[in-house]
Amino acid sequence: MSEAAPIRRPVALITGASAGIGAEFARVFARHGHRLVLVARREQRLHDLADQIAATGQPRPHVLATDLGRNEAPKKIAAEMATLAVEPQYVVNNAGFGLMGPAVELEPAEQLAIIDLNVRVLTELSLAFIDSLSRHRGGILNVASVASFLPGPGMAVYYASKAFVLSLGESLHQELSGDGIRVTTLCPGVVPTEFQARAGMKKIPGWKLLHTSPADIAAAGYVALMKGQRVVVPGIANKFVTSLPRILPRGFLLRQVARSQLKRRKSSPSS
């Protein structure tokens, strides 16, 4: 007789979990009783977060310190999860970054790294665990942006990558519904995190009305995923921004976004 396949415990796999929205996702999933696997490059940050969660009485999350930018990273995550005898019930693709500046002036390798993380890795992880997501009636939560709805001169590759995330998420929402898998795309506006520093912004952009805390964004994303919503845009002001492409000419939006990004760049002191 062949041996029975080992039973694997369902978990929520969260990328980019070392800070910002990712860390808040970890907290909100833990509060709702989910066991976690946390993925990011900064191992000590992950262990600190895991300790904080364990201190609340929740099971201590598993920590996988991995550079998602490496081609083998998704396969490494799958192998390590198998070793831990866990499998995803939920996949939260939160890891991502952007860079500010005209595309022709930014380092080509860094812009390709945006595509690699925001697009390739997100796509691979979205599709890697379909069997376990279906088995546990779980889902995928992909973090896009209000930028997904707009042209993005001044951050062209980042905006384009987030447009991809929105398009992919909506399509998977439809395709996977028959398998019992929820797919939600979360589109936050401006969130004060480490993203701005990584992007080369010296101050948090946008009107304060558009700013939302990482904790509020994570909570909104969790609720939307559990409800099986296709797309969620937290905040009334952000919802208004995402409606602009339907009521304003594309050329006008291009000029306004370009003017805003250029103004922000000029107002940032040089390092």
N, C-alpha and C positions, 0 to 999 in steps of 0.2 A: 504493500500500500504506500502511496506517496504521502509525504508529510503535508499537513495542512499549512497554508500560507500564514505567516505570523500576523497577529492582529495589531493594527497600527492605530494609535490614538489620534483623533482629529484635533487639528490645531489651526490657529490663524497665523499665516505667514505674512510678516510685515517688513517691507524693505524701507531703507532710509530711516530706520527707527532710532538713530542715535540722538536726534534733536528735533525741535520744531514740531510740525504736524505729525511726523512719524512717531515721535515719542508719545504724543497725545493719543494717537491711534492705539498704541500699546496700552495706555492707561484705560481707555474707554472699553476696549475689548476685554481686558482683564476684569474690570468692574462688572462686566456682564457674564463673567464665568468662563470665558474662553481660555484655553491654554495657548501659549504663544511661542512662536519662533521668530526671533528678532534678527534682522540682517542689516549690516552697515559695515563700513571700513573701520570705524573707531571702536575697537574692542572694549577699552575701559569705559567709554560712555555707555555701551550696551550693558556691561556688567553692573554699572552704577544704577541704570534704569531697572534692570532685573532685580537688583537688591531692593530698590524702592517698592516695586510691585510686590515682591515677596513679603515685605514688611507690613503690607496691608492685609495679609492673611491669604492672598491668592497664591496659586502654584508659581514657583519661580520660572520665568520664561527660559527657554533654551536660547543660547547666544551663538550666532554664526558670524564671525568677523570675516567678511568677504568683500573684495573689491568687485562690484558688479560690472565695472567697465571691462573686465577681462572676459574673453570669449567663452571660457570654460565655466564661468561663474554659475549660470543656471543649472548646469549638470552637476556641479559640485554641491549646490544647495540640495538638489534632489537626492544625491548619494548620501549626504550627511543626515538628511531627514530619515532616510531608510535605516541608517545605522541607529538612529535614536528611536526607531519604531514609531514614528509619527508620520502623518500625511495631512495635507491641507484640506480643511473644510472651507476656509476662506483664504484668498490671496489678496493682499493689499499692496498694490504697486504704487508706492509713494515716492521712491527715490527718483530724483531728477535735478537738473540744474539748467541755468541759462547764462548768457553773457550779453552785456550791453555794448553797443557800438555798431557802426556800419559793417556789414558782412565782409566787405573787401578789406577792412582794416584789422579784423580779428584773425587770430591764428587758425589756419585751416584745420590743423589737428584737433584743436580744442572744439571747434564747431562740429567736427565729425564725432567727437566724444559726446556732444549733446545728443546727436542722433542715435548714437550707440546706446546710451543709457535711457533716454526718454522714449525711444522707439523700439530698438531691437530687443533690449532686455525686457521691457514691459510686455512686448508681444510674446516673447518666448515663455515668460512666466505665466502669462495669461492662458497659454495653450498647453502648458506642460503637465497640468494636473487635472485634466478634465474628468478622468475616471473617478478620482477621489472626491472631487467637488460634487459630482453627480451622486455618488454613493452616500454622501453626507448631507445632500440637499443644501449645499452651501452657495458660495458665490465669489465674485471678483469685484473688487473696488479699485478702480483706476483713477489716479489723481491727474486731472487735466488742469484747466485754468479758464478764467474769463478770456484770456488771450486766445483760447481755442476758436472764439467766434470772430476774431478781428484780424486784419492784416497787421504786420508787425515791423515796419521799417524802424531800424534802430535796435531790434532784437529779432531779426528775421528768422533765424534758424530755430530759436526757442519757440516763437509763436507758431511756426510751421509744425514743429514737433508736437505741440499741444493740440493743434488742429487734427493731426493724425490720431492722437489718443482719443479725442472725442468721436471721430468717425469710426474707429475700430470698436470702441466701447458700445456705441449704438448698434453696430452690426452684430456684435457678439451677443448683446442683449436679446436680439431677435433670434439669432441662430441657436442659442443654447437654452432658450426658454423651455423647449420640449424635453430637455434633459434634467429639468428641475434646478438649473443653475441660474442664480440671479447675477446680473452684470450691471453695475452702477458706475457712472462716470461723474466724478466730483469736480466741479469747476469753481474753485475759490477765486476771490479777487485778491487784493493786496493783503498779505499776511505777514506781520513782522516776525521774521525768522532769520536764520543765517543765509537764506537764499540771496538777499540783497547784497551782502558783502561778497559772496561768491560770484555774483553777476557783475560786480564792479560798480555798484551803486553806493554812493556815500551817504545817502539818506533814504528813508522809506518813501517810495513814490506815491503819487495819487492823492486824491482827496481823503481826508480822515473818515468821511462818510463811507468810503469803500473798504476801510480797514476792518478786519475781523481777526479775533484771537485764534491761535492754533487750536486751543481746546474747543472753541465753538465750531471750528471747521471740522475737527475730528468727530465731534458729537453729531453734527449734521450728516456727515458721510456715513456714520454707523447706522443711524436711524433710516436713512434712505436705502442703504443696502439691505437691511432687514425687511423693509417694506417692498423691496424689489423694484425701486424706482429706476428708470432708465438714465436720467440725468438730474443732478441737483446743483443749483446755483445758490449758495447761502447768501442772504442779505438782499433787501429790496433794491438798494442802489446798484448792486452787482447784476441783479436781474434786468434792471433798466439798461445797463451797459450792453448786456448780451442781446438786447432787442434792437440796438441801433443799426446793425447790418440789414435789418428787414425794412427800415424806414428811411435810411440815409444812403445817398449814392456812394458806391465803393470808392470812387476817386476822392471824394470829400473825406471819408474816413482815413484813407491812406495819408492824405496831407495832414490831418489833425493828429494822427498817431505819430507821424514823423516829426511834426513840430513839437509835440510833447516830449518825445524821447530826446530830441536834440537839445531842447531847453534844459532837461534834467541833466544831460551830460555836461553842458556848459556850466551849469550851476554847481556841479560837483568839483571840489578842489582837487587838484592833481596830487597824486601820492608821491 
